[in-house]
Amino acid sequence: MDVLKKVGMFAAGTLFGTAGIKVLTSKDAKKVYANCTAAVLRAKDCVMDTVTAVQENAEDIYSEAQQINEERAAEEDIFEDEDVVEDEEGEEEYDMDKLKLTNTVIEVIEDEEDLTPQRLAAMDIIHQPERVVIEYNGMWLVSKFEQMELPDGWGIEQEITCVDATTYQVYMANMKSLFMDMVRNTDMVVFNRCKEGDPLPAYRRGIKVANQSAEVIFEDEEGEMDDIFQDEMPFDIDAPVIEIQPEDYGIWFVDAMDNPEKYVGKTVRFKGRVMKPRGMGSKFFVPGRVAMTCCADDTTFLGYVCRSDNASHIKEGSWVEVTAKVAFENRTEYQGEGIVLYASDAKECEPLKDEMVYFN
């Protein structure tokens, strides 16, 4: 390899890689690669180190490597004279000429059972890539790949999920557990093909309940949309006390997490169930609500750290109505900065009839 670093691109249906880009449609993957991958390649000096030695199962790995080379030879004959190839669904293939300019090679894995540690090790031997981008199949569990033993020097550096906004609600209604597996550890979710009138704030809240740290971006045909969250909140944010109704808790929680400056110094009132994680101190607790991520057995507790002089008298699991002033501070529980509530009043109350949080 000369000045240009070799890049390995393993296509397995949809994008996951660099490592780690996950998307729902191949056409979306091409658009994301044009922008995101270029940035990743510039930003990361060494995501994948070259493996210089093959260990115990060398024979199996070399057997895989031989098969890979045979498949590549056949594929090169197919793509030799074509710049863009459309399949029966009308999706664009990678521009082979452009990939060659960046010293990028493609390996295709059609079947999930063929995506094995041995296969990856064989590819590593053949190509000795510095970076790997994997276009991961949207119908395969991403968690399975995340748990896979990778070749020495490999590691998942970044995960990006692209979602077709026109089919998002269908996925959530019929394959919610699969979709949640896809976004649970992602770094960024890109909704494209967005249209005026789409409930984009609700889409965003749905992602945040599964992965609070994920960056969520919306794009229409013209590019990124940046004014979708100008909608009025279902509560008066300028009131002396912002009253958060039970049905609006999820909306407030996500908005406060993303826009803490809107609430710092203001007073809020809401009802929640008490959690007391170990090590917080006698004057702290977490009032919050439960949100369902993919099914009734897979839930997430959504709450902010709260300080109260009365905290030691509040029982874990009880329900309280909290009136508190909002601050934004460093906390070990957040591993950084986050919302901290300073309660002027925290009194027990009757449990809500429906504890679950909704985002619509």
C-alpha positions as CSV (number, residue, x, y, z in Angstrom):
1,M,0.0,0.0,0.0
2,D,1.3,3.4,-0.9
3,V,0.0,6.8,0.2
4,L,-3.7,5.7,0.0
5,K,-4.7,3.4,2.8
6,K,-6.6,0.3,1.9
7,V,-10.2,0.2,3.0
8,G,-12.2,-3.0,3.2
9,M,-15.9,-2.7,2.6
10,F,-17.9,-5.9,3.5
11,A,-21.4,-5.7,2.1
12,A,-23.9,-7.8,3.9
13,G,-27.2,-6.2,2.9
14,T,-27.2,-2.8,4.6
15,L,-24.7,-0.5,6.1
16,F,-23.0,-1.3,9.5
17,G,-19.4,-0.6,10.2
18,T,-16.4,1.5,10.6
19,A,-16.7,0.2,11.7
20,G,-20.2,0.1,12.3
21,I,-22.8,1.7,10.1
22,K,-26.3,0.2,10.2
23,V,-29.0,1.2,7.8
24,L,-32.3,-0.1,6.5
25,T,-31.9,0.3,2.8
26,S,-28.9,-0.1,0.5
27,K,-29.6,3.1,-1.4
28,D,-29.5,5.0,1.8
29,A,-26.2,3.4,2.5
30,K,-24.6,4.9,-0.6
31,K,-25.7,8.4,0.4
32,V,-24.4,8.0,4.0
33,Y,-21.1,6.7,2.8
34,A,-20.5,9.6,0.5
35,N,-20.6,11.9,3.6
36,C,-20.1,10.0,6.8
37,T,-17.5,7.5,5.6
38,A,-15.3,10.2,4.2
39,A,-15.4,12.0,7.5
40,V,-14.7,8.8,9.4
41,L,-11.7,8.0,7.2
42,R,-10.3,11.4,7.8
43,A,-10.9,11.4,11.5
44,K,-9.7,8.0,12.5
45,D,-6.0,7.4,12.1
46,C,-6.2,3.7,12.7
47,V,-9.5,1.9,13.3
48,M,-8.2,-1.4,12.2
49,D,-4.6,-2.5,12.7
50,T,-3.0,-5.0,10.3
51,V,-2.8,-8.5,11.7
52,T,0.7,-9.8,11.1
53,A,0.2,-13.3,12.5
54,V,-2.4,-16.1,12.1
55,Q,-3.0,-18.2,15.1
56,E,-4.6,-21.6,15.9
57,N,-7.2,-22.0,13.3
58,A,-5.0,-20.9,10.4
59,E,-6.1,-23.7,8.1
60,D,-9.8,-22.7,8.3
61,I,-8.9,-19.1,7.8
62,Y,-6.7,-19.8,4.7
63,S,-9.5,-22.0,3.3
64,E,-11.9,-19.1,3.7
65,A,-9.4,-16.8,2.1
66,Q,-9.0,-19.0,-0.9
67,Q,-12.8,-19.0,-1.4
68,I,-13.0,-15.2,-1.0
69,N,-10.4,-14.8,-3.8
70,E,-12.3,-17.1,-6.1
71,E,-15.5,-15.2,-5.5
72,R,-13.8,-11.9,-6.1
73,A,-12.4,-13.1,-9.4
74,A,-15.9,-14.0,-10.5
75,E,-17.4,-10.6,-9.4
76,E,-14.7,-8.6,-11.1
77,D,-15.8,-10.2,-14.4
78,I,-19.4,-9.1,-13.7
79,F,-18.6,-5.5,-12.8
80,E,-15.7,-4.9,-15.1
81,D,-17.5,-2.5,-17.6
82,E,-20.3,-1.1,-15.4
83,D,-20.3,2.1,-13.4
84,V,-23.8,1.7,-11.8
85,V,-25.9,-1.4,-11.6
86,E,-29.5,-1.4,-10.5
87,D,-31.0,-4.5,-9.0
88,E,-34.7,-5.5,-9.3
89,E,-35.6,-3.1,-6.5
90,G,-34.0,-0.1,-8.3
91,E,-31.3,0.4,-5.7
92,E,-27.9,1.6,-6.9
93,E,-24.8,-0.5,-6.6
94,Y,-21.4,1.0,-5.6
95,D,-19.4,2.8,-8.2
96,M,-16.5,0.4,-8.6
97,D,-14.3,2.9,-10.4
98,K,-14.7,5.4,-7.6
99,L,-13.9,2.8,-5.0
100,K,-10.7,1.9,-6.8
101,L,-9.6,5.5,-6.6
102,T,-9.7,5.3,-2.8
103,N,-8.1,1.8,-2.8
104,T,-11.3,0.3,-1.5
105,V,-12.4,-3.3,-2.1
106,I,-15.8,-5.0,-1.6
107,E,-16.5,-8.4,-0.2
108,V,-20.1,-9.7,-0.3
109,I,-21.6,-12.0,2.3
110,E,-25.0,-13.1,1.1
111,D,-26.0,-15.4,4.0
112,E,-25.9,-14.7,7.7
113,E,-24.4,-18.0,8.6
114,D,-21.4,-17.1,6.4
115,L,-20.6,-14.0,8.5
116,T,-18.2,-15.8,10.9
117,P,-15.0,-14.9,12.8
118,Q,-13.1,-17.2,10.4
119,R,-14.5,-15.3,7.4
120,L,-13.5,-12.0,8.8
121,A,-10.0,-13.2,9.7
122,A,-9.6,-14.5,6.1
123,M,-10.5,-11.1,4.7
124,D,-8.1,-9.5,7.1
125,I,-5.3,-11.6,5.8
126,I,-6.1,-11.0,2.2
127,H,-6.7,-7.2,2.3
128,Q,-4.9,-6.1,5.5
129,P,-7.3,-3.2,5.8
130,E,-6.7,-0.1,7.9
131,R,-10.5,0.6,8.1
132,V,-13.5,-1.6,7.5
133,V,-17.0,-0.4,6.7
134,I,-19.7,-3.1,7.0
135,E,-23.1,-2.6,5.3
136,Y,-25.1,-4.7,7.6
137,N,-28.4,-6.5,6.7
138,G,-31.4,-4.8,8.3
139,M,-33.0,-8.1,8.9
140,W,-30.1,-9.5,10.9
141,L,-29.6,-8.9,14.6
142,V,-26.9,-6.2,15.1
143,S,-26.3,-7.5,18.6
144,K,-25.1,-10.8,17.2
145,F,-22.4,-9.0,15.3
146,E,-21.5,-6.8,18.3
147,Q,-20.9,-10.0,20.3
148,M,-18.8,-11.7,17.6
149,E,-15.1,-12.4,18.1
150,L,-13.3,-10.0,15.7
151,P,-9.8,-10.3,14.3
152,D,-6.9,-9.0,16.3
153,G,-6.8,-5.2,16.1
154,W,-10.4,-4.8,15.0
155,G,-13.0,-3.0,17.0
156,I,-16.4,-1.3,16.4
157,E,-15.6,2.4,16.2
158,Q,-18.9,3.9,15.1
159,E,-22.4,2.8,14.4
160,I,-24.8,4.8,12.2
161,T,-28.4,3.8,11.4
162,C,-30.2,5.1,8.4
163,V,-34.0,4.9,8.4
164,D,-36.5,5.4,5.6
165,A,-39.0,7.7,7.3
166,T,-41.7,6.4,4.9
167,T,-41.5,2.9,6.3
168,Y,-40.5,3.6,9.9
169,Q,-43.9,3.3,11.4
170,V,-44.4,-0.1,9.6
171,Y,-41.1,-1.4,11.0
172,M,-42.1,-0.2,14.5
173,A,-45.5,-1.8,14.3
174,N,-44.4,-5.2,12.9
175,M,-40.7,-5.6,13.8
176,K,-40.1,-3.4,16.9
177,S,-37.8,-5.8,18.7
178,L,-35.6,-6.0,15.6
179,F,-35.5,-2.3,15.1
180,M,-34.7,-1.6,18.7
181,D,-31.8,-4.1,18.6
182,M,-30.5,-2.0,15.7
183,V,-30.6,1.3,17.4
184,R,-29.8,0.3,21.0
185,N,-26.0,1.0,20.6
186,T,-26.0,3.2,17.6
187,D,-24.2,6.5,17.6
188,M,-26.4,8.3,15.1
189,V,-29.8,7.7,13.5
190,V,-30.5,9.4,10.2
191,F,-34.1,9.6,9.1
192,N,-34.3,10.3,5.4
193,R,-37.1,10.7,2.9
194,C,-38.9,12.8,5.5
195,K,-42.0,14.8,4.4
196,E,-44.0,17.7,5.7
197,G,-46.5,16.5,8.2
198,D,-44.5,13.4,9.4
199,P,-44.6,13.2,13.2
200,L,-40.8,13.6,13.4
201,P,-40.6,14.7,17.1
202,A,-42.4,11.4,18.0
203,Y,-39.9,9.5,15.9
204,R,-37.1,11.2,17.7
205,R,-38.5,10.4,21.1
206,G,-39.0,6.8,20.1
207,I,-35.3,6.6,19.4
208,K,-34.3,8.4,22.6
209,V,-36.2,6.0,24.8
210,A,-34.0,3.1,23.5
211,N,-30.8,5.1,23.2
212,Q,-30.5,8.4,25.0
213,S,-27.0,9.2,23.7
214,A,-27.8,8.7,20.0
215,E,-27.8,11.7,17.7
216,V,-30.9,11.9,15.6
217,I,-30.9,13.7,12.3
218,F,-33.8,14.2,9.8
219,E,-33.4,14.7,6.1
220,D,-35.8,15.4,3.3
221,E,-35.0,15.4,-0.4
222,E,-33.1,18.6,-0.1
223,G,-30.9,17.6,2.8
224,E,-30.9,18.0,6.6
225,M,-34.0,19.6,8.2
226,D,-33.3,21.8,11.2
227,D,-36.6,23.4,12.2
228,I,-38.7,20.4,13.1
229,F,-38.7,21.0,16.8
230,Q,-40.3,24.4,16.8
231,D,-43.6,22.8,17.8
232,E,-45.1,24.1,21.0
233,M,-44.7,21.8,24.1
234,P,-48.0,20.5,25.6
235,F,-47.3,22.5,28.7
236,D,-46.5,26.1,29.5
237,I,-42.7,26.4,29.7
238,D,-43.0,30.0,30.9
239,A,-45.3,29.3,33.8
240,P,-44.0,30.0,37.4
241,V,-44.3,26.2,37.8
242,I,-44.3,24.0,34.7
243,E,-47.0,21.4,35.3
244,I,-46.0,18.1,33.6
245,Q,-49.1,16.0,33.1
246,P,-48.6,12.2,33.3
247,E,-49.2,11.8,29.6
248,D,-46.6,14.4,28.8
249,Y,-43.8,13.1,31.0
250,G,-41.9,11.4,28.1
251,I,-42.1,14.5,25.9
252,W,-40.7,16.7,28.8
253,F,-38.0,14.1,29.7
254,V,-36.6,14.0,26.1
255,D,-36.9,17.8,25.6
256,A,-35.1,18.5,28.8
257,M,-32.4,16.1,28.0
258,D,-31.8,17.6,24.6
259,N,-32.4,21.3,25.5
260,P,-31.5,21.7,29.2
261,E,-31.0,25.4,28.7
262,K,-34.7,25.8,28.2
263,Y,-35.4,24.5,31.8
264,V,-32.4,25.5,33.9
265,G,-33.5,27.8,36.7
266,K,-37.2,27.0,36.2
267,T,-39.5,25.0,38.4
268,V,-41.3,21.8,37.3
269,R,-43.9,19.6,38.9
270,F,-44.6,16.0,38.0
271,K,-45.4,12.6,39.4
272,G,-43.0,9.6,39.3
273,R,-42.0,6.4,41.0
274,V,-38.9,6.5,43.2
275,M,-35.6,4.7,42.5
276,K,-32.7,4.8,44.9
277,P,-29.5,3.6,43.2
278,R,-26.7,2.6,45.5
279,G,-24.0,5.2,46.2
280,M,-26.1,8.3,45.5
281,G,-26.2,9.6,49.1
282,S,-29.0,9.9,51.6
283,K,-30.3,13.2,50.2
284,F,-30.7,11.9,46.6
285,F,-33.2,9.8,44.7
286,V,-34.5,9.4,41.1
287,P,-38.1,10.0,40.4
288,G,-39.2,8.8,37.0
289,R,-41.3,6.6,34.8
290,V,-41.0,3.4,32.8
291,A,-40.9,3.4,29.0
292,M,-41.3,0.3,26.9
293,T,-38.5,-0.1,24.4
294,C,-39.6,-3.1,22.3
295,C,-41.9,-5.2,24.5
296,A,-43.4,-5.4,27.9
297,D,-40.4,-7.3,29.2
298,D,-37.9,-4.8,27.9
299,T,-38.4,-1.5,29.6
300,T,-36.2,1.5,30.5
301,F,-36.6,3.8,33.5
302,L,-36.5,7.4,32.6
303,G,-35.7,9.8,35.4
304,Y,-33.3,12.6,36.6
305,V,-31.3,12.8,39.8
306,C,-33.2,14.7,42.4
307,R,-31.9,16.2,45.7
308,S,-34.3,16.5,48.6
309,D,-33.8,17.1,52.3
310,N,-36.7,14.7,52.7
311,A,-35.1,11.9,50.5
312,S,-34.2,9.6,53.5
313,H,-37.9,9.4,54.4
314,I,-39.0,8.5,50.9
315,K,-39.3,4.7,50.2
316,E,-37.9,3.2,47.1
317,G,-40.8,2.1,44.8
318,S,-43.2,4.6,46.2
319,W,-44.9,7.3,44.1
320,V,-44.2,11.0,44.7
321,E,-45.2,14.3,43.4
322,V,-42.1,16.4,43.0
323,T,-41.8,20.1,42.7
324,A,-38.2,21.0,41.9
325,K,-35.9,23.6,40.4
326,V,-33.9,22.5,37.4
327,A,-30.1,22.6,37.3
328,F,-27.5,21.2,34.9
329,E,-24.5,19.7,36.6
330,N,-21.8,17.1,36.5
331,R,-22.9,13.9,38.1
332,T,-21.1,10.5,38.2
333,E,-24.4,8.8,37.4
334,Y,-24.4,10.6,34.1
335,Q,-20.7,10.3,33.5
336,G,-20.8,13.9,32.7
337,E,-23.3,16.7,32.8
338,G,-27.0,16.3,33.0
339,I,-30.3,17.5,34.6
340,V,-30.3,17.7,38.4
341,L,-33.5,18.5,40.2
342,Y,-33.5,20.4,43.5
343,A,-36.8,19.5,45.2
344,S,-38.7,22.1,47.3
345,D,-41.4,19.5,47.8
346,A,-41.5,15.8,47.4
347,K,-44.6,14.2,48.8
348,E,-46.1,10.7,48.4
349,C,-49.0,10.4,46.1
350,E,-51.2,7.7,44.6
351,P,-49.7,5.6,41.8
352,L,-50.7,6.4,38.3
353,K,-53.2,4.1,36.6
354,D,-50.8,3.7,33.7
355,E,-47.1,3.9,34.7
356,M,-45.9,3.5,31.1
357,V,-44.5,6.5,29.3
358,Y,-45.7,7.3,25.8
359,F,-44.1,9.7,23.3
360,N,-47.0,10.5,20.9
